[in-house]
Amino acid sequence: KQWYQRRVRGTNHEADQPAHLTLKDDSVPIERNYAIYDGPEGRFCPAGVYEYVPEEIGDGYKLQINAQNCVHCKTCDIKCPSQNINWVVPEGGGGPTYNGM
């Protein structure tokens, strides 16, 4: 299924590349974005990269980044109300391929 998703999206993520999606402050997603805005990261990403999942211990939630789903649209870099997501260009020639252009 993952191969199919990558094929349809036209993106490629090499396993040995550094993360291209990181948080500037790990506390911001829960303490600010989830508390004030009800976790917009889980809604604005068209590829489902950001997901609030239950903590392993306790009753809270944490922001999980599923970077392998990223289609490199930069929506997260633009829409995060706290500007807490650091999006950098993926290395290794990855990224979307636009057929017919």
C-alpha positions as CSV (number, residue, x, y, z in Angstrom):
1,K,0.0,0.0,0.0
2,Q,2.8,2.5,0.8
3,W,4.4,1.8,-2.6
4,Y,1.0,2.6,-4.3
5,Q,0.6,5.8,-2.3
6,R,4.1,7.0,-3.2
7,R,3.5,6.1,-6.9
8,V,0.2,8.0,-7.0
9,R,1.6,11.1,-5.1
10,G,4.9,11.1,-7.2
11,T,7.0,11.6,-4.1
12,N,10.0,9.7,-2.9
13,H,11.6,9.7,0.5
14,E,14.9,7.9,0.9
15,A,15.2,6.3,4.3
16,D,18.7,7.6,5.1
17,Q,18.0,11.3,4.6
18,P,17.6,13.8,7.5
19,A,14.1,14.7,8.5
20,H,12.7,17.6,6.5
21,L,9.9,18.3,8.9
22,T,10.8,19.2,12.5
23,L,9.3,21.2,15.3
24,K,11.0,24.3,16.6
25,D,9.5,23.7,20.1
26,D,8.1,20.3,21.0
27,S,5.7,21.8,23.6
28,V,3.9,24.1,21.2
29,P,1.6,21.6,19.5
30,I,-0.2,20.6,22.7
31,E,0.3,23.7,24.9
32,R,-0.7,26.2,22.3
33,N,-2.0,24.8,19.0
34,Y,-4.1,22.0,20.5
35,A,-5.2,24.0,23.5
36,I,-6.2,27.2,21.6
37,Y,-6.9,26.0,18.1
38,D,-7.9,22.4,18.6
39,G,-4.9,21.0,16.7
40,P,-5.1,22.5,13.2
41,E,-2.1,20.5,12.0
42,G,-4.3,17.4,11.9
43,R,-6.7,19.3,9.5
44,F,-4.7,21.5,7.2
45,C,-2.3,18.9,5.8
46,P,-3.7,17.4,2.7
47,A,-1.5,14.3,3.1
48,G,-2.2,13.5,6.7
49,V,1.3,14.1,7.9
50,Y,0.3,15.5,11.2
51,E,-1.8,13.5,13.6
52,Y,-2.7,13.9,17.2
53,V,-2.5,10.5,18.9
54,P,-3.0,9.4,22.5
55,E,0.1,9.4,24.8
56,E,1.3,6.0,25.7
57,I,1.1,6.9,29.4
58,G,-1.6,9.2,30.8
59,D,-4.7,10.8,29.2
60,G,-3.1,13.4,27.0
61,Y,-2.3,13.6,23.3
62,K,0.9,14.2,21.3
63,L,1.6,15.4,17.8
64,Q,2.9,12.6,15.6
65,I,4.6,13.5,12.3
66,N,4.2,11.0,9.6
67,A,6.8,12.5,7.3
68,Q,6.7,9.6,4.8
69,N,3.3,10.9,3.7
70,C,4.5,14.4,2.9
71,V,3.8,15.7,-0.7
72,H,6.0,18.7,-0.2
73,C,3.3,21.3,-0.6
74,K,4.5,23.5,2.3
75,T,1.0,24.0,3.6
76,C,2.2,23.3,7.1
77,D,4.9,25.9,6.9
78,I,2.3,28.5,5.8
79,K,-0.8,27.5,8.0
80,C,0.7,26.6,11.4
81,P,-0.6,29.4,13.7
82,S,2.5,29.3,15.8
83,Q,5.0,29.0,12.9
84,N,6.4,26.1,14.8
85,I,7.0,23.7,11.9
86,N,10.4,23.9,10.3
87,W,10.0,22.7,6.7
88,V,13.2,22.3,4.7
89,V,13.8,21.1,1.2
90,P,14.2,17.3,1.1
91,E,17.6,16.0,0.2
92,G,18.6,13.4,-2.3
93,G,16.4,14.6,-5.2
94,G,13.2,13.6,-3.5
95,G,10.0,15.5,-3.8
96,P,7.1,15.6,-6.2
97,T,7.4,14.8,-9.9
98,Y,4.9,16.4,-12.1
99,N,4.3,14.3,-15.2
100,G,3.5,16.1,-18.4
101,M,5.0,19.4,-17.5
